[in-house]
Amino acid sequence: MQDADVPEAQSKASEDLENRVIAEIVELQREFYFENRNKDSERRRRLRDIIDRATPLGDN
């Protein structure tokens, strides 16, 4: 019976991670929109960093 809970727990953990990544991206976008409109290259670098941390290598 506990084995059936494992995929559900993994799904919940995956969803929580995805929500944190989305929140971090939204926060970054807001920061740069309101405060640093002319620093687009910095915003793009930081977005790549967020996405790279959240995406496993070699995942297609």
Secondary structure, 3 states (H helix, E strand, C coil): CHHHHHHHHHHHHHHHHHHHHHHHHHHHHHHHHHHCCCCHHHHHHHHHHHHHHHCCCCCC
